[in-house]
Amino acid sequence: MGHGQSCAQLEYAVCHVWRRYLGNLAPDVDEQILLKEFGRFGPIGSVKIMWPRDEEQRRKGRNCGFVAFMVSFLLADDSDLGTAD
């Protein structure tokens, strides 16, 4: 996928989301930090941190989250495929 192109803009593309779980995140890690750190590995579709919902979760002092990478594959045009004799 070219820089700045979405899967919808490519005529012959199969797009997938590759989601990774992140555990044991420090409380000061936010979405912007994850985008910066993981963005160097490929295009990011989304980032989500599961913030503590109650006092028990806050006492643990750690969060978890998800980073979803956008992965696309260009499909070969039929004219590129050779036929076996």
Secondary structure, DSSP 4 states (H G I P E B T S, - for coil): --TT--GGG-TTEEEEEEEEEEEEE-TT--HHHHHHHHGGGS-EEEEEEE---SHHHHHH--EEEEEEEEEEEEPPPGGG-----
